């Protein structure tokens, strides 16, 4: 398939039919990207829901059922993706494109590239879209529309595979940006992983007697704390060095607030608040993913 | 007016016709609480919009024009409320109820009570509703529906005035809870003021090159950073001791995350994330203000 042709698959396989995997399937179906979709999931509930909702045409527990697809998208937790890719790869035909939606890229891409058989291509991916609500029931065909999907390029990335992965995500409605796995992980530590920690830390300190005294501000600031703890524990652990750096930045800035408050430094406090507002305004000016 | 009768005013005055003041006016109008509404604002833009939108019947720069109202609601920044209450009070008739919507209560209530002339009653108030968007244009008649409004009681609070203030807020659709100013300030330091600092600190550390790599998670976690810096600087400064305590709690919890990450302690990390999620689930279970 030429890189400039629209993607038209005979079979797409989705490994992990949770929110993201089912949304990839729904988007692919809605946009006529594939004739048939196979979903692989060890959860009977997910398989059943994905079949009943028409998200997949076939649901299986067997990873090997994905081997006949031209494109396989791994939508499982970040700490199992690499092993699954390497388990499936030897069974795949030449030219099969394997890709993923994991929130971290460094460990996954390195592990896969260290052992991938020749003829099969892997391109790391991460659509900047999701929800704190999991499962096929919350999946949507429009989840990726206008959103950015990051694809990774390393010295070992096959250029044609990267072009196919780009065409695939664009066919789902996404914009695509190519970065190295390391660039991705350092950026997402700040823009995604740190906000998850901040939300969890803030939610976690609320005593029950104050529940009634929260409003929309507390609710929105802590929304990300509703995310699945095992999934996010794995993400944080895979991105430890960059996340620790981001956390230091955040602690430093909070200490600036503490100092301004402790010394009742009105000017410093105002400047800190104004800096946050300025950046929010710049973001709203058109550079923020919606 | 008996405390069990529905509130029916001849004239309501709103000092400060921004988002909250204009919403109080809209709610009072929609629910037939008053025959006439006077708005006081030094901003010509606010006065003009509030008049054109039918939020107030009369708009004035002169605080003294509020003196003939039976109820006056001060919706100005927390650092000017007490002085305005004390400036207006001597001109008010006996039985006038003065109240406010300030996000802090300790300093305001103490300052007012120390100098209030006899015959005029003040009850501190704080509706747990609002928006990061300011001004009459964003005001809504339904802003307080089903939300909690906190009213303050001290040793000097007139019981009948507290009952009238309760009836007034209930007439706007709010639920009412009575607390001491100190209880209010310690609670709101955690549930509202700390989230504002956290949001501002997180937004403030984002470098421009990462703007494109933010998504809904970053956006929601930092929504409160869009609030008005001078307003929030004043709120933080009025609640310094309690806010500093809340900030210490937050820093301590973030340091727990840092330690779990630094030592790659999977169990501790999972427990911290799970604690945040548990509290979010308990909040969603019905105790959270919506």
Interface residues (C-beta under 8 A of the other chain):
Chain A: X128 X129 X130 X147 X148 X150 X177 X187 X188 X190 X191 X192 X194 X195 X196 X197 X198 X199 X200 X201 X202 X203 X204 X205 X206 X207 X208 X210 X211 X212 X213 X214 X215 X216 X217 X218 X219 X220 X221 X222 X223 X224 X225 X226 X227 X228 X229 X230 X232 X233 X236 X237 X240 X243 X244 X247 X248 X249 X250 X251 X253 X254 X255 X256 X257 X258 X261 X262 X264 X266 X269 X270 X272 X273 X274 X275 X276 X277 X279 X280 X281 X282 X283 X284 X287 X288 X289 X290
Chain B: X128 X129 X130 X147 X148 X150 X177 X187 X188 X190 X191 X192 X194 X195 X196 X197 X198 X199 X200 X201 X202 X203 X204 X205 X206 X207 X208 X210 X211 X212 X213 X214 X215 X216 X217 X218 X219 X220 X221 X222 X223 X224 X225 X226 X227 X228 X229 X230 X232 X233 X236 X237 X240 X243 X244 X247 X248 X249 X250 X251 X253 X254 X255 X256 X257 X258 X261 X262 X264 X266 X269 X270 X272 X273 X274 X275 X276 X277 X279 X280 X281 X282 X283 X284 X287 X288 X289 X290
